[in-house]
């Protein structure tokens, strides 16, 4: 099963990022000849890559994916491509022009170059955002994307359809992975788009009441980051093409329940404070049907939310401790 990766040359766009760095770590035991990473370090970091920064098989290239000459140089030297570089959902909304350049034009350039240089397979990072508020729960991959209201979700769906059309027109093999709510060590801890888990860990650190906006009934399907990395490698190894797969844990967790689990993981007795809903969230539920990935990729997420939150909390507080001792 490892023969595809053994001795292969692999490009990972956004490979210094939260998820991308885990994919690198998941690939290395399969003995690739070379892994090239293109990342502008706006979301990624050298810290994310410290576990493999001295590995001679890994080449980090500081660059922007909009640099088509750089992109072409790297793809021309590759057998496989993981296209993971992207903006955050909020960043796309704040600057749609940049969203177009990074999410659509770059993906088009990647597809064009993969055809030109006869890339054997592309693994494309998509998102559950494409569904908007889904029609069915658990949500199968056959649910339509027409309830999506975000630029980000539209861009991810366009990417899927682009690769699908290139499979039909040019025979380019690809798999798209629709990530649900990814969390874990290395996730963003700073900035206005920080995940709610990190904000609650900040409250535990500071002894402040954690906030829940609304009644806390909004639900998500949380999947641990190392499971996402395993799904990426499974998608490359499987004899599957022209298909999209949900990558979730297949467990629906409300924000209220999530906070209870975060507090429990940290032995905290803080009481939450409920605040009025400050934004209209058109997506009130998320729950992945993961049977297709199990059947065709032989992949199932393994890290429970309880265990994942303990790992996240340990990492977070070690990071906080390191900040205070500098």
N, C-alpha and C positions, 0 to 999 in steps of 0.2 A: 504493500500500500504506500510506502514512502518513496517509491521509485520516481514519481513525478518530481519530487522536491530534491532528492539526492542528486547533487551536481548541477542543479538548475540555477539560473540567474533570475532574480526576482526584484521587481521595483515596487515600492510601497509609497504612494503619495500620502503625505501627512503621517509618515511613520514615526515621527517624534511626538505625536499626540497621545492623548489618554488611551484610546483604543489601539492605535497603530503600534505603539511600543509593545503592547502585549502580543500583538500578532507577530512581531519580530521574534519575541522570546519563544513563541509557540512553534515557529518555523525552524529555529536554529537546531534543535535536536534531530531534525530530519536531514541535516547535513547538506544544505544548499551550498553551491559554489560561491555565490555572492548575493547579498541583499543590499540594494541601493535604496536610500531614503531621501526623498526631496521634501523639505519642510522649511517654511519661513520663520518658524519659532514664534509666531503670533499666538497660537494656541499650544503648540508643542514646546518642549524644553530639553536641555541637556540632562537635567535631573531625571526625566522620564527614561532616558537612554543609558543611564549609568550602569545597568546590569550587563550591557553588551557593548559599551563604548570602546572597549579595548579588544573586542573580537575582530580579528583580521578579515573575517568574511563580510563584515558590515561596513558599508561606506555611507557616511552622512554627508549630504550636499545641502548647504544652506542656500535656498533659492525659492523663488516664487513660481507656482505652477502656471502662472500667466506668461512665464518666459518660455515660449514655444521652442526655441532653440535648445534650451536645457532639457525640456521635456522630451524632445525628439532624440537627443543624444542618449538619454537614459533608456528610453523605450527601445531604441535600436540595439541596445546591448542586453535586452531582457528576453526571457522565455515566458514569464508570467507577470501579470500586473495586478496588484491590489489597489484599487482607486478609492482612497479613504479621505483625501483632502477635501475639506468643506468648511463653510461658515456655520455659525450657530443659527438656530431658527430666529432668534431675536435680532441678530446682526443682519440677516436677510431683510427683515421687516424695516430695520432702521435705515438701510442703504440698499434699495433694490438694484441699483446700477452695479454696485460691487457684487451683489448677489448673482446677477446675471453673468458677470465676468468669471467669477469663481465657480459657481454651481453649474452653469450651462455651457459657456464657451470652453472652459477648461475640459469639461467632460466630453464635449464634441471633439476637441483636439486630441484627447486621450484615445477616443474611439477611432478617429482617423489614423492616428499613428500606429495603433495596435493592428489595424488592417494592413497598413503599409509595411510593417515589419513582421507580419505573420506571427503575432503573439498567440501562444497556444491556448491561453484562457485568461479571462479577466474576472476578478471577483470585485463586484461593485457594492459599496456600502450604501444601502438605501435606508428607509426609515418607516416605522409604523405611522408617521405623520401623514403619509399619503392617504390613509383611510379617512382622516378627519374623525367624526363620530361614526364608528362603523355600524353596519346594519345588523351584524350578528355577534354574539359573545358566547364562547370564544370566537375570535375573528379568524376565518380561514383566508388564505391568500386569494381566493376567488372573489372576495368582497370588492365592490367597485370603489374607486377613489374620488367619487364625485362630491363627497361631503367635505373634502379638504378645503380649507380657506386660507392656507398659508403659502407664501412664496416658496418657502423651504420645501414643503410637501410637494408643491407643483414641480419644483426643480428636480427633486428626487424621482418623481414619477416620470418626468421627461427623460431623465437619465436611463431609467429602466427601459422605456420605450425605444430610446435611441439604440441601446445595445441589442434589443430584440430585433429592430429593423436591420441592424448590421449583421446579425446572425443570419437573417433571411437573405440579405443582399450579398454578403461577402463571406458567410460561413464563419464569422468570428464567434468562438465559444465564450460564454459568460455565465455567471450565476449572480443574481442580485440577492442581497440579504437585508431584510427589513428589520432593523433593530427596534426593540421596544425600549423600555426605560433603563438605560445602562448606568451603572454606578460602581464604585469601588475606588481603591487607592489610585492616586494620580488624577482623579477628577478635579475639575477647576474649583479652587477654594476662594478665589478673589474675583472681584468685579460684580457688576450689577446683574449678570445673568447666572449667578451662582445657584446651584441646585438647593432645594429646600432642605435636604439632609445636612448640607454643610452649614446652612444658617442655623439649624437646630443644634448642631455640634458647637457652633459659636456660642449659643445660649448656654449650653451645658458648661462650657469653658468659663463663661463669665458669670454663671449663676443667675441668669436672667430668664424670665418666663418665655418659653418658646411660643411663637405665634402660629395660629391656624386661621387662615382667611376663609370665611364662609363656614359651612357646617362640617367640613372635613370629610364629606362623602365622596368627593372626587377620587377616582381610583386609577391605579396604574399597574403595569405588569413589569416588575423590576427584575433585571437580569444582570448578573455579576460579570464584570469586565473580562475575566479570564475565560468564562464560558463563551463570550462573544468571539474571543480570539480562537478558541477551539472550533467554533462554527465556521470561521473563515478558512481554517486549514482543512476542515472536513469538506467544505465546498470545493476547494481546489482538488482534493484527492478523489472525490466521488466522480464516477463516470456519468455525470449529469451536466446538461447544458440547457440554455434557453429557458431558465426557470427562476422564479423568485421564492424565497423562503422567509417565513417569520422566524425571528430569533428572540424568544422570550422565555420566561420560566413557567408559563401557564398557571399563574397564580395572581388573582386580583386582590390588590391591597389598597384600602382607602388611606387617605392622608392621616385620618385620625388613628387608624391602626398602625400606620408607619411610624408616627410619632411615639406611640406606646412602645413599639419595638426598639426604636432608637434610644429611648429613655431606659428601657430594660437592659439593653446591651451595655449601657454605661452606669448601671446601678444608680440611676438618678431618680429623685423623688420630686423633681420640678413639676409644677402644674401648668398645663397649657393655658394660653389666653386666646379666646376667640375674638376675631376682628371681622368687621363687615367685608364681604367680598369686594376687592378693589378693581378687579378686571372681570370682563365677561369671558369665561373659558368655554369655548364651543365644544370641547372634548371632555366629557365628564367621566368617561369610562375607557379603560384599556384592558384587554385580556387576549393573549395570543393563543390561537390554535396552533400547536407545535407538532402536530402529527405528521405533516408532510416532511419536515426536516428529519424526524425520527425514521420515517420509512425510506426516504431517498438518500439522505446524507448520513444515516446512522448516528445522528447527533441529538443529544438531549442535554439541556442545562442541568448542572449537578449541584451548584453551590446554593444552598438555601438562603433565604433572606436573613434569617437569624444569624447564620454564620458569616454571611457577607457583610452585614452591618457591624459585627465584631471586628472583622478585618479592616473595614473602612475606619472605624473609630480608633483602632490601635494606630493605624497609619496617620490619621489626622492629629492625634495627640502627640505622637512622636515628632511630627512636623512642627507643631506649636512649641514643643519643648526646645527643638533645635533653634527656632527663631529667637527664643528668649535667652539662649545661652551664647548667641553670637555676639 
